[in-house]
Amino acid sequence: IPTNRPMVRADQSDLIYRTEVAKFAAVVDDIAEKHEKGQPILVGTTSVEKSEYLSQQLSKRGVQHEVLNAKQHDREA
């Protein structure tokens, strides 16, 4: 079904990393760049452990952020 408006989305090529550490470093770089511009970001991870690792890396870079995962039940409400 054709769209009723021209497509404005710009698709990017897939990025492949040799290690998970390299992948998360690239994610942190991207988040930090967008944070500096004042752009809000919502990041999802596949596990609590990965969300905590990402949070540690963001804290090391000085990026202010909030973590909502299964360990913060009282903050989710």
C-alpha positions in Angstrom: 0.0 0.0 0.0 1.6 3.3 -1.0 1.9 6.0 1.6 -0.2 9.2 1.3 2.9 11.3 2.0 6.5 11.2 0.8 8.8 9.0 2.9 10.9 11.1 5.3 12.7 8.3 7.0 16.4 7.9 6.2 17.4 4.2 6.5 21.0 3.5 7.5 23.2 0.5 6.9 23.5 -2.1 9.6 26.5 -1.8 11.9 28.3 -5.0 13.0 30.8 -5.1 15.9 33.3 -7.8 16.7 32.6 -7.7 20.5 29.8 -6.6 22.7 32.2 -4.2 24.5 32.8 -2.4 21.1 29.0 -2.4 20.4 28.2 -0.8 23.8 31.1 1.8 23.3 29.5 2.8 20.0 26.0 3.0 21.7 27.4 5.2 24.5 29.1 7.5 21.9 25.8 7.9 20.1 23.9 8.5 23.3 26.5 11.1 24.5 26.3 12.9 21.2 22.6 13.2 21.2 22.6 14.1 24.9 24.9 17.0 24.2 22.4 18.3 21.7 19.6 18.1 24.2 17.8 15.3 22.3 15.9 12.9 24.5 16.7 9.2 24.0 15.0 6.1 25.1 17.2 3.0 25.1 16.0 -0.6 25.5 18.2 -3.5 26.4 17.6 -7.3 26.5 18.4 -7.8 30.2 18.8 -6.0 33.5 22.5 -6.8 33.5 23.0 -5.1 30.1 21.0 -2.1 31.3 23.2 -1.8 34.3 26.4 -2.2 32.3 25.2 0.6 29.9 24.4 2.8 32.9 27.9 2.3 34.2 29.4 3.3 30.9 27.1 6.4 30.6 28.1 7.4 34.2 31.8 7.1 33.3 31.2 9.5 30.4 29.3 11.9 32.6 26.0 11.4 30.8 23.0 12.1 33.1 20.4 9.4 32.7 17.7 7.4 34.5 17.5 3.6 34.5 14.2 1.8 34.7 14.5 -2.0 34.9 13.1 -4.8 37.0 15.2 -3.7 40.0 13.5 -0.3 40.3 9.9 -1.5 41.0 9.1 1.5 43.3 10.3 4.0 40.7 8.3 2.6 37.8 5.0 3.6 39.2 
